């Protein structure tokens, strides 16, 4: 494996890590309007992306509206 690494160039990904404190999460939660707090909780506790949560909730909301 080490032999191959000498010949293969690995591109830098330009990824950086962000660590959010508990206080920042609490402050953001308190700033959300009441009707969006359940979605915020889904984001925080599930680890899903907002686009995935939207896809999950869209059929449910359509069923409720009908």
Backbone torsions as a table, in degrees:
resi	resn	phi	psi	omega
1	UNK	NA	-43.2	-179.4
2	UNK	-62.4	-33.1	178.1
3	UNK	-60.0	-43.8	-176.7
4	UNK	-69.3	-34.2	-177.6
5	UNK	-63.4	-26.9	178.7
6	UNK	-65.6	-30.7	-173.8
7	UNK	-97.9	-15.8	-176.8
8	UNK	-101.3	125.4	176.0
9	UNK	-88.0	132.4	178.4
10	UNK	-106.2	124.3	179.2
11	UNK	-73.9	144.5	173.5
12	UNK	-74.8	140.0	-175.4
13	UNK	-91.5	-12.2	-177.8
14	UNK	58.5	31.0	177.6
15	UNK	-90.1	137.6	175.3
16	UNK	-129.4	149.7	-177.5
17	UNK	-96.8	140.5	177.7
18	UNK	-121.6	128.5	178.1
19	UNK	-112.8	118.0	-178.0
20	UNK	-97.3	135.6	179.9
21	UNK	-81.2	161.9	177.2
22	UNK	-60.3	-37.6	-179.4
23	UNK	-65.1	-38.8	178.5
24	UNK	-66.3	-38.0	177.7
25	UNK	-65.4	-44.5	179.5
26	UNK	-63.6	-42.7	179.7
27	UNK	-63.3	-41.9	178.2
28	UNK	-65.0	-41.6	179.2
29	UNK	-60.5	-43.9	-178.6
30	UNK	-67.7	-25.4	-179.6
31	UNK	-82.4	-14.2	-179.7
32	UNK	-73.8	146.3	172.4
33	UNK	-65.8	154.6	-175.5
34	UNK	-56.8	-37.6	-176.6
35	UNK	-72.4	-15.5	179.4
36	UNK	-101.7	-6.2	-178.3
37	UNK	-61.9	-37.7	176.0
38	UNK	-61.8	-36.5	178.2
39	UNK	-68.7	-39.6	176.5
40	UNK	-60.3	-42.5	178.7
41	UNK	-63.2	-40.0	175.9
42	UNK	-60.0	-43.2	179.2
43	UNK	-61.3	-46.6	-174.8
44	UNK	-72.2	-48.8	-172.3
45	UNK	-83.5	-26.1	-178.0
46	UNK	-89.0	-30.0	-175.7
47	UNK	81.3	2.4	178.7
48	UNK	-75.0	160.7	173.0
49	UNK	-79.7	157.2	179.5
50	UNK	-60.8	-37.6	179.7
51	UNK	-63.2	-35.8	178.0
52	UNK	-70.2	-40.3	177.9
53	UNK	-65.1	-39.1	178.0
54	UNK	-61.9	-44.8	178.2
55	UNK	-62.8	-34.7	-179.7
56	UNK	-71.4	-40.7	-174.6
57	UNK	-85.3	-21.9	-175.7
58	UNK	-58.1	-49.6	177.9
59	UNK	-62.7	-35.5	178.9
60	UNK	-64.3	-44.6	179.5
61	UNK	-65.6	-38.3	177.3
62	UNK	-63.6	-39.7	178.7
63	UNK	-66.8	-37.9	179.1
64	UNK	-67.8	-39.6	-178.7
65	UNK	-71.4	-25.0	179.0
66	UNK	-81.7	NA	NA
